[in-house]
C-alpha cells in the first residue's frame, strides 16, 4: 500500500507510482509475506545524508522520534503511518 497526496495505491509486483518531491507520501507492507520496495531519487538532494543518519538509529523509530531527523534534512513528517 502506498499513499501519495492522500490517494491510496495498492501495488503488486512490477507496479510503480510517482511521488514528486514536496508531495506527502507514505507506504506500508500490506500482508504477512516479506515485501520489497525500490525507490529512486532524481536528484537525490539530502536523501543520502538522511539515510546515513537513519542507519544510526536502533530499531523502528516512531514518527515523533523521526521528526527532528527529517527536519534536519529539509523534510517534514506530516501524518500518522498507514499501519
C-alpha positions in Angstrom: 0.0 0.0 0.0 1.3 3.4 -1.0 -0.4 6.7 -0.4 0.6 9.8 -2.5 -1.0 13.2 -1.7 -3.9 11.4 0.1 -4.6 9.0 -2.8 -4.1 5.3 -2.0 -2.4 2.9 -4.4 -2.4 -0.9 -3.9 0.6 -2.1 -5.8 1.6 -5.5 -6.9 4.8 -7.0 -8.3 6.2 -4.8 -11.1 3.9 -1.8 -10.4 5.2 1.7 -9.9 4.0 5.1 -8.8 5.5 8.6 -8.9 5.7 10.6 -5.7 7.0 14.0 -6.6 9.3 16.0 -4.3 7.3 18.0 -1.8 4.2 15.9 -2.1 3.2 14.0 1.1 3.6 10.2 0.7 3.9 7.1 2.8 3.9 3.3 2.4 3.2 0.2 4.4 3.5 -3.6 3.7 0.0 -4.9 3.2 0.2 -8.6 4.1 2.2 -11.2 6.1 4.8 -12.2 3.5 8.1 -10.2 3.1 8.0 -7.5 0.5 10.4 -5.2 -1.4 10.3 -1.6 -2.4 12.6 0.1 -4.9 12.9 3.8 -4.5 14.8 6.1 -6.9 15.6 9.8 -6.2 16.5 12.1 -9.0 18.1 14.3 -7.9 18.9 12.8 -4.5 19.1 16.1 -2.7 19.8 15.3 1.0 18.5 11.8 0.9 21.9 10.2 1.2 22.6 12.2 4.3 19.1 11.3 5.7 19.7 7.5 5.1 23.2 7.7 6.7 21.7 9.3 9.8 18.8 6.9 9.9 21.2 4.0 9.9 22.5 5.2 13.2 19.0 4.6 14.8 18.3 1.3 16.6 15.0 -0.4 15.9 11.9 1.1 14.4 11.6 4.7 15.3 8.3 6.4 16.0 7.2 9.3 13.7 7.8 11.7 16.7 11.4 10.4 17.0 11.9 10.8 13.2 10.6 14.3 13.1 13.9 16.1 14.0 15.9 13.8 11.7 13.6 14.6 8.8 13.5 18.3 9.5 17.3 18.4 9.7 17.3 17.2 6.1 14.6 19.5 4.7 11.6 17.2 5.1 8.6 17.1 7.3 6.6 14.3 8.9 3.0 15.3 8.2 0.8 12.5 9.4 0.5 9.1 11.1 1.8 5.9 9.4 -0.5 3.9 7.3 -0.3 0.9 9.8 
